[in-house]
Amino acid sequence: MLRTIGKRILLLVPTLFGLSLLLFFWVRALPGGPAVALLGEKATPEAVERINALYGFDRPIYEQYFTWMGRLLQGDFGNSIGTGRPVVEEFFRRFPATIELSILALIFAVGIGVPLGYWAARRHGKMSDHAAVIFSLIGITIPVFFLAFMLKYVFAVQLGWLPSDGRQNPRIDATHVTGFYVWDGIITGEYDAAWDAFLHLILPAIALGTIPLAIIVRITRASVLEVQNADYVRTGRAKGISTGTLRNRFIMRNAMLPVVTTIGLQTGLLISGAVLTETVFAFPGIGSFLARAIFTRDFPVLQGFIIFIAIAYALINLLVDISYSLIDPRVRVQ
């Protein structure tokens, strides 16, 4: 197991190296160069020359790349052009917000998706099964930004049940220890702050988790259908094994490998796909800051944040691979 984990970690090196090449040359391939992209309408020849000299864009391309990589290896991702603060500092200021949102979205998707998929498979061919399939199709096809606007309009604007934006009511004087607002409110005993932060998470979590929910329903349904018709399950029924034992020890455990794979992939997509959701709800996470960096051409932020997200995505996939051996002993033996 440790050997496999070590190999997977080593594979991160060429992956991140390739990503760094793509990111670096993507920025340099912009029309007119990054200096013109940064200056926009103010891109006079003198201003372009000044920006090129300031950021080293006038040096040979290979020299720029090696200089940039050398800084990355030292943990220096540069400073944000918009705020002037280090990119690493900006990332870790906003990372807890996105993680908190992603965790609640994942709980929403898995907590409903797996039981609903199993329920649909157990009623294969019936009206309830068709309803679950239609629900999953709608969930996959509906655009995230449209769903986010609809949720915001109905539940925040019209009904006034939930907050419409932000992470917490600014009038609440909350103590922030870890950056995870709900957890901070619990450990400091400020339960009103924790509850308010949780309410601010509900609408963006539903918007962000709907597509993963629909995908998990479909994968769980298909996987359970395949397993429950297997020979060993029919043999178990013939021997009189109880329905609960068949469900827990034979059907669900053997059906969970593709489901866990899907959950792992969707978890990575939650972190990287929070751009639209956080922008609609003015949620101060890495997604909304990344969207702002795209519009303002803040290239140090774009490059640094994408690399951080890629590392998080790779680590999540590693955890998924490790979980295989816990679910299915045959994977551990192999």
Contacts in CASP RR format, 6 or more apart in sequence:
PFRMAT RR
TARGET T0000
AUTHOR 0000-0000-0000
METHOD contacts of the structure
MODEL  1
MLRTIGKRILLLVPTLFGLSLLLFFWVRALPGGPAVALLGEKATPEAVER
INALYGFDRPIYEQYFTWMGRLLQGDFGNSIGTGRPVVEEFFRRFPATIE
LSILALIFAVGIGVPLGYWAARRHGKMSDHAAVIFSLIGITIPVFFLAFM
LKYVFAVQLGWLPSDGRQNPRIDATHVTGFYVWDGIITGEYDAAWDAFLH
LILPAIALGTIPLAIIVRITRASVLEVQNADYVRTGRAKGISTGTLRNRF
IMRNAMLPVVTTIGLQTGLLISGAVLTETVFAFPGIGSFLARAIFTRDFP
VLQGFIIFIAIAYALINLLVDISYSLIDPRVRVQ
1 322 0 8 1.000
1 325 0 8 1.000
1 332 0 8 1.000
4 321 0 8 1.000
5 318 0 8 1.000
5 322 0 8 1.000
8 318 0 8 1.000
8 321 0 8 1.000
9 318 0 8 1.000
12 311 0 8 1.000
12 314 0 8 1.000
15 310 0 8 1.000
15 314 0 8 1.000
16 307 0 8 1.000
16 310 0 8 1.000
16 311 0 8 1.000
19 306 0 8 1.000
19 307 0 8 1.000
19 310 0 8 1.000
20 68 0 8 1.000
20 69 0 8 1.000
20 72 0 8 1.000
20 307 0 8 1.000
21 65 0 8 1.000
23 302 0 8 1.000
23 303 0 8 1.000
23 306 0 8 1.000
23 307 0 8 1.000
24 64 0 8 1.000
24 65 0 8 1.000
24 68 0 8 1.000
24 303 0 8 1.000
27 34 0 8 1.000
27 299 0 8 1.000
27 302 0 8 1.000
27 303 0 8 1.000
28 34 0 8 1.000
28 57 0 8 1.000
28 61 0 8 1.000
28 64 0 8 1.000
30 36 0 8 1.000
30 37 0 8 1.000
31 37 0 8 1.000
33 57 0 8 1.000
34 55 0 8 1.000
34 57 0 8 1.000
34 297 0 8 1.000
34 299 0 8 1.000
35 43 0 8 1.000
35 47 0 8 1.000
35 48 0 8 1.000
35 51 0 8 1.000
35 52 0 8 1.000
35 55 0 8 1.000
35 57 0 8 1.000
36 43 0 8 1.000
36 48 0 8 1.000
37 297 0 8 1.000
37 299 0 8 1.000
38 51 0 8 1.000
38 81 0 8 1.000
38 297 0 8 1.000
38 299 0 8 1.000
39 47 0 8 1.000
39 48 0 8 1.000
39 51 0 8 1.000
40 297 0 8 1.000
49 58 0 8 1.000
51 57 0 8 1.000
52 58 0 8 1.000
56 64 0 8 1.000
57 64 0 8 1.000
59 67 0 8 1.000
71 77 0 8 1.000
71 78 0 8 1.000
72 307 0 8 1.000
75 88 0 8 1.000
76 86 0 8 1.000
76 88 0 8 1.000
77 86 0 8 1.000
77 87 0 8 1.000
77 88 0 8 1.000
77 91 0 8 1.000
77 300 0 8 1.000
77 303 0 8 1.000
77 304 0 8 1.000
77 307 0 8 1.000
78 86 0 8 1.000
78 87 0 8 1.000
78 300 0 8 1.000
79 85 0 8 1.000
79 86 0 8 1.000
79 87 0 8 1.000
79 300 0 8 1.000
80 86 0 8 1.000
80 87 0 8 1.000
80 90 0 8 1.000
80 293 0 8 1.000
80 298 0 8 1.000
80 300 0 8 1.000
80 301 0 8 1.000
81 296 0 8 1.000
81 297 0 8 1.000
81 298 0 8 1.000
81 299 0 8 1.000
81 300 0 8 1.000
81 301 0 8 1.000
82 296 0 8 1.000
82 298 0 8 1.000
82 301 0 8 1.000
83 90 0 8 1.000
87 300 0 8 1.000
87 301 0 8 1.000
87 304 0 8 1.000
87 305 0 8 1.000
90 289 0 8 1.000
90 301 0 8 1.000
91 286 0 8 1.000
91 304 0 8 1.000
91 305 0 8 1.000
91 308 0 8 1.000
94 284 0 8 1.000
94 285 0 8 1.000
94 286 0 8 1.000
94 287 0 8 1.000
94 288 0 8 1.000
94 289 0 8 1.000
95 285 0 8 1.000
95 286 0 8 1.000
95 308 0 8 1.000
96 178 0 8 1.000
96 179 0 8 1.000
96 180 0 8 1.000
96 181 0 8 1.000
97 167 0 8 1.000
97 179 0 8 1.000
97 181 0 8 1.000
97 283 0 8 1.000
97 284 0 8 1.000
97 285 0 8 1.000
97 286 0 8 1.000
98 271 0 8 1.000
98 274 0 8 1.000
98 278 0 8 1.000
98 285 0 8 1.000
98 286 0 8 1.000
98 287 0 8 1.000
99 180 0 8 1.000
99 271 0 8 1.000
100 180 0 8 1.000
100 181 0 8 1.000
100 182 0 8 1.000
100 183 0 8 1.000
100 197 0 8 1.000
100 201 0 8 1.000
101 201 0 8 1.000
101 204 0 8 1.000
101 205 0 8 1.000
101 208 0 8 1.000
101 274 0 8 1.000
101 277 0 8 1.000
101 278 0 8 1.000
101 283 0 8 1.000
101 285 0 8 1.000
102 208 0 8 1.000
102 267 0 8 1.000
102 270 0 8 1.000
102 271 0 8 1.000
102 274 0 8 1.000
104 201 0 8 1.000
104 202 0 8 1.000
104 205 0 8 1.000
105 204 0 8 1.000
105 205 0 8 1.000
105 206 0 8 1.000
105 208 0 8 1.000
105 209 0 8 1.000
105 212 0 8 1.000
105 270 0 8 1.000
106 209 0 8 1.000
106 212 0 8 1.000
106 263 0 8 1.000
106 266 0 8 1.000
106 267 0 8 1.000
106 270 0 8 1.000
108 205 0 8 1.000
108 206 0 8 1.000
108 209 0 8 1.000
108 213 0 8 1.000
109 209 0 8 1.000
109 210 0 8 1.000
109 212 0 8 1.000
109 213 0 8 1.000
109 216 0 8 1.000
109 263 0 8 1.000
109 266 0 8 1.000
110 216 0 8 1.000
110 263 0 8 1.000
112 213 0 8 1.000
112 217 0 8 1.000
113 213 0 8 1.000
113 216 0 8 1.000
113 217 0 8 1.000
113 220 0 8 1.000
114 216 0 8 1.000
114 220 0 8 1.000
114 259 0 8 1.000
116 132 0 8 1.000
116 135 0 8 1.000
116 217 0 8 1.000
116 220 0 8 1.000
117 132 0 8 1.000
117 216 0 8 1.000
117 217 0 8 1.000
117 218 0 8 1.000
117 220 0 8 1.000
117 221 0 8 1.000
117 224 0 8 1.000
118 220 0 8 1.000
118 221 0 8 1.000
118 224 0 8 1.000
118 247 0 8 1.000
118 252 0 8 1.000
119 128 0 8 1.000
119 132 0 8 1.000
120 128 0 8 1.000
120 129 0 8 1.000
120 132 0 8 1.000
120 133 0 8 1.000
120 217 0 8 1.000
120 221 0 8 1.000
121 129 0 8 1.000
121 220 0 8 1.000
121 221 0 8 1.000
121 222 0 8 1.000
121 224 0 8 1.000
121 225 0 8 1.000
121 228 0 8 1.000
122 224 0 8 1.000
122 228 0 8 1.000
123 129 0 8 1.000
124 225 0 8 1.000
129 221 0 8 1.000
132 217 0 8 1.000
132 221 0 8 1.000
133 218 0 8 1.000
133 221 0 8 1.000
135 214 0 8 1.000
135 217 0 8 1.000
136 214 0 8 1.000
136 215 0 8 1.000
136 217 0 8 1.000
136 218 0 8 1.000
136 221 0 8 1.000
137 214 0 8 1.000
138 214 0 8 1.000
139 210 0 8 1.000
139 211 0 8 1.000
139 213 0 8 1.000
139 214 0 8 1.000
140 211 0 8 1.000
140 214 0 8 1.000
140 215 0 8 1.000
140 218 0 8 1.000
142 210 0 8 1.000
142 211 0 8 1.000
144 207 0 8 1.000
144 208 0 8 1.000
144 210 0 8 1.000
144 211 0 8 1.000
144 273 0 8 1.000
144 276 0 8 1.000
144 277 0 8 1.000
145 276 0 8 1.000
145 277 0 8 1.000
145 280 0 8 1.000
147 207 0 8 1.000
147 210 0 8 1.000
148 203 0 8 1.000
148 204 0 8 1.000
148 207 0 8 1.000
148 276 0 8 1.000
148 277 0 8 1.000
148 280 0 8 1.000
148 281 0 8 1.000
149 280 0 8 1.000
151 203 0 8 1.000
151 206 0 8 1.000
151 207 0 8 1.000
152 164 0 8 1.000
152 165 0 8 1.000
152 203 0 8 1.000
152 280 0 8 1.000
152 281 0 8 1.000
155 161 0 8 1.000
155 162 0 8 1.000
155 203 0 8 1.000
156 162 0 8 1.000
156 163 0 8 1.000
156 164 0 8 1.000
156 203 0 8 1.000
157 164 0 8 1.000
162 199 0 8 1.000
162 200 0 8 1.000
162 202 0 8 1.000
162 203 0 8 1.000
163 169 0 8 1.000
163 196 0 8 1.000
163 199 0 8 1.000
163 200 0 8 1.000
163 203 0 8 1.000
164 203 0 8 1.000
164 281 0 8 1.000
165 281 0 8 1.000
165 282 0 8 1.000
165 283 0 8 1.000
166 200 0 8 1.000
166 281 0 8 1.000
166 282 0 8 1.000
166 283 0 8 1.000
166 284 0 8 1.000
167 181 0 8 1.000
167 197 0 8 1.000
167 200 0 8 1.000
167 201 0 8 1.000
167 283 0 8 1.000
167 284 0 8 1.000
168 174 0 8 1.000
168 181 0 8 1.000
168 193 0 8 1.000
168 196 0 8 1.000
168 197 0 8 1.000
168 200 0 8 1.000
169 196 0 8 1.000
169 200 0 8 1.000
172 192 0 8 1.000
172 193 0 8 1.000
172 196 0 8 1.000
174 181 0 8 1.000
174 184 0 8 1.000
174 185 0 8 1.000
174 188 0 8 1.000
174 190 0 8 1.000
174 193 0 8 1.000
174 197 0 8 1.000
175 184 0 8 1.000
175 185 0 8 1.000
175 188 0 8 1.000
175 190 0 8 1.000
175 193 0 8 1.000
176 184 0 8 1.000
177 184 0 8 1.000
177 187 0 8 1.000
177 188 0 8 1.000
178 184 0 8 1.000
178 187 0 8 1.000
181 193 0 8 1.000
181 194 0 8 1.000
181 197 0 8 1.000
182 194 0 8 1.000
182 197 0 8 1.000
182 198 0 8 1.000
182 201 0 8 1.000
183 194 0 8 1.000
184 190 0 8 1.000
184 193 0 8 1.000
184 194 0 8 1.000
184 197 0 8 1.000
185 191 0 8 1.000
185 193 0 8 1.000
185 194 0 8 1.000
185 197 0 8 1.000
186 194 0 8 1.000
200 283 0 8 1.000
203 281 0 8 1.000
204 277 0 8 1.000
204 278 0 8 1.000
204 280 0 8 1.000
204 281 0 8 1.000
204 283 0 8 1.000
207 277 0 8 1.000
207 280 0 8 1.000
207 281 0 8 1.000
208 270 0 8 1.000
208 273 0 8 1.000
208 274 0 8 1.000
208 277 0 8 1.000
209 270 0 8 1.000
211 266 0 8 1.000
212 263 0 8 1.000
212 266 0 8 1.000
212 269 0 8 1.000
212 270 0 8 1.000
215 262 0 8 1.000
215 266 0 8 1.000
216 259 0 8 1.000
216 262 0 8 1.000
216 263 0 8 1.000
216 266 0 8 1.000
219 258 0 8 1.000
219 259 0 8 1.000
219 262 0 8 1.000
220 255 0 8 1.000
220 259 0 8 1.000
222 258 0 8 1.000
223 255 0 8 1.000
223 256 0 8 1.000
223 257 0 8 1.000
223 258 0 8 1.000
223 259 0 8 1.000
224 251 0 8 1.000
224 252 0 8 1.000
224 255 0 8 1.000
226 255 0 8 1.000
227 233 0 8 1.000
227 250 0 8 1.000
227 251 0 8 1.000
227 254 0 8 1.000
227 255 0 8 1.000
228 251 0 8 1.000
230 254 0 8 1.000
232 250 0 8 1.000
233 246 0 8 1.000
233 250 0 8 1.000
233 251 0 8 1.000
236 246 0 8 1.000
236 250 0 8 1.000
237 246 0 8 1.000
241 250 0 8 1.000
253 327 0 8 1.000
253 328 0 8 1.000
254 328 0 8 1.000
256 327 0 8 1.000
257 324 0 8 1.000
257 327 0 8 1.000
257 328 0 8 1.000
257 331 0 8 1.000
260 320 0 8 1.000
260 323 0 8 1.000
260 324 0 8 1.000
260 327 0 8 1.000
261 320 0 8 1.000
263 320 0 8 1.000
264 316 0 8 1.000
264 317 0 8 1.000
264 319 0 8 1.000
264 320 0 8 1.000
265 317 0 8 1.000
265 320 0 8 1.000
267 316 0 8 1.000
268 312 0 8 1.000
268 313 0 8 1.000
268 316 0 8 1.000
271 286 0 8 1.000
271 309 0 8 1.000
271 312 0 8 1.000
271 313 0 8 1.000
271 316 0 8 1.000
272 309 0 8 1.000
272 313 0 8 1.000
273 287 0 8 1.000
274 283 0 8 1.000
274 285 0 8 1.000
274 286 0 8 1.000
274 287 0 8 1.000
275 287 0 8 1.000
275 288 0 8 1.000
275 290 0 8 1.000
275 291 0 8 1.000
276 291 0 8 1.000
277 283 0 8 1.000
278 284 0 8 1.000
278 285 0 8 1.000
278 286 0 8 1.000
278 287 0 8 1.000
278 288 0 8 1.000
278 291 0 8 1.000
279 287 0 8 1.000
279 288 0 8 1.000
279 291 0 8 1.000
282 288 0 8 1.000
286 305 0 8 1.000
286 308 0 8 1.000
286 309 0 8 1.000
289 301 0 8 1.000
289 305 0 8 1.000
290 301 0 8 1.000
290 302 0 8 1.000
290 305 0 8 1.000
292 298 0 8 1.000
293 299 0 8 1.000
293 301 0 8 1.000
293 302 0 8 1.000
293 305 0 8 1.000
294 302 0 8 1.000
324 331 0 8 1.000
325 331 0 8 1.000
325 332 0 8 1.000
END
